[in-house]
Amino acid sequence: MVNPQGVTYEAQEVTIHTPSNHTILGKRYPMEVQIVHKATSQGDITKKAILSILFERKAGVENNFIKALN
């Protein structure tokens, strides 16, 4: 649950995109995880907040976040 600017949001959906939908300075990443939060506070139910996490692949480096998803 997140609470920016007094609005309460709860995570509702997780989506994984390969490759990423978004770029940083024109660079596309191998994977993007999006967590969609929907507002639950009264008067705000039409609001959404989306957290996007971009992942970069590096040879010989294990990603503990991805490993924990298994």
MONOR-V528109 format. One record per residue. N is the residue number from 0. SS is DSSP state (@ for helix, = for strand, . for the rest). OMEGA is omega in degrees with one decimal (none if undefined). Layout:
BEGIN
n=(N N)
ss=(SS SS)
omega=(OMEGA OMEGA)
END
This chain:
BEGIN
n=(0 1 2 3 4 5 6 7 8 9 10 11 12 13 14 15 16 17 18 19 20 21 22 23 24 25 26 27 28 29 30 31 32 33 34 35 36 37 38 39 40 41 42 43 44 45 46 47 48 49 50 51 52 53 54 55 56 57 58 59 60 61 62 63 64 65 66 67 68 69)
ss=(. = . @ @ @ . . = = = = = = = = = . . . . . = = . . = = . . = = = = = = = = = . . . . . . . . = = = = = = = = . . . . . . . . @ @ @ @ @ @ .)
omega=(176.0 -173.9 178.0 176.3 175.6 177.9 179.4 179.0 174.3 178.1 -177.5 -170.9 174.0 -179.9 177.8 179.3 173.9 -4.0 -177.7 173.3 -175.2 177.7 171.3 -176.8 177.3 -178.9 175.8 -176.8 -177.0 -177.4 175.5 174.0 177.5 176.1 -178.0 176.9 176.8 -179.1 178.6 -178.9 -175.5 179.6 -176.8 -169.7 178.0 -177.1 175.1 172.2 -178.5 175.7 178.3 178.5 -179.5 -177.8 177.1 -179.3 176.0 -178.4 175.9 -179.0 178.9 178.5 -176.2 177.9 -179.8 179.2 -179.2 179.1 -178.1 none)
END
